[in-house]
Amino acid sequence: MLAFVGVVFGVIALIHYYLWKRLVKDTLRPGRARRAGTIAAVVLAILVPVTMAGVRSGEIAFLAWPGYMWLALMFYLLVTLAVLEVPRLALSLWLRHRKHAPEMSPVTAAGEPAAVDDLPAEAGDTVTSRAASRIEAGSDQSGIERRLLLARGAAIFAGLTAAGITGYGVKTALGGPQLDRVQLPLAKLPRAMDGTRLAVVSDIHVGPLAGSRHVSRIVDLINSVQADMVCVVGDLVDGTVAELGPAAAPLAGIRSRLGAYFVTGNHEYYSGYEPWLEEVTRLGLRPLRNERVELDGLDLAGVNDIGGEQFGDGPDFARALGDRDPARPVVLMAHQPVAAVQAAPFGVDLQVSGHTHGGQMAPFNLLVKLQQPVVSGLGRVDGVPVYVTNGAGFWGPPVRVGAPPQVTVIELRTT
């Protein structure tokens, strides 16, 4: 654990050193402004781990907004400046090539070029030396000015780009989830259940930046579709029941024909999963803890999140999916898409998941793909159809780019 924390601190330090070099050292001459920029870089480097640790513990939640907003800006500054490195290098090489253009020769009193060989030896040496010195000094000065201009232009472009993307991401994240409708065929679905609708929501992340208004808006959207069943697929909260119980209270207003069901996500285990299981039950959601229920001609199963293993509360696929009638279709609720690897041998007809946030902040989605087999939408894992919803909230920065918040309605169809 200490090694992991050390690596994280090291990465944060390296990122801020790079940003300091490109945005402060390269753009400002030595002096008061550069010292102020250096101090700001150090303060911001300290703010990131302090925010991540303090907000989770609830002790310094007031740092959530400034800390997480800087985290988003830092990310997009890093991405933009990294992309600019290639044209920066090309332009620097071109300017360096121009620097070595042919030098001007000394001239005679008549204004014509003079050959050094036509001058007295000492005079020729003096003229050549002085001309070379002037050219070299002027060249160095102009080179410094060009580098400064290039660095400032890149810094301004990166700053405006990062601020623009972050502002768009904040508007998207705080603007409420969109409703996506998907039709999926299930081969064993009885004709009487054709058109059954599942409202799937994940990653609501009730916390310091997302309170009861956030939850009420999601509940209203779910109720607007009049779903047959509601599947809340983990990561409901980022804090304890004592801290966030009132904010989660609107969940009691969820309405559906066959009930609302819940499985744990990894963040429930960071927040005290046992009190939260009691709380969601009190609010009218039924936790599916490595178990399944029969709903008309369909089995709905749920497994605990993989993150629960270190708490002695991990998934048990055999318990949830074994000894069932294979003629009945089964939909599995599992927080992480990768759970489908263990679910596949049990003949799961459809798995619904969250966890990835769709990547939340592109191009971070490319890294999520390294850990999860499906990042957003419908995919297949070892033959199991897996639908991954983007999630209705956000974690960390209140920013979403390329992955809008989402509640999904899956309409099951016979084939």
Disulfide bonds with the S-S distance in Angstrom:
none
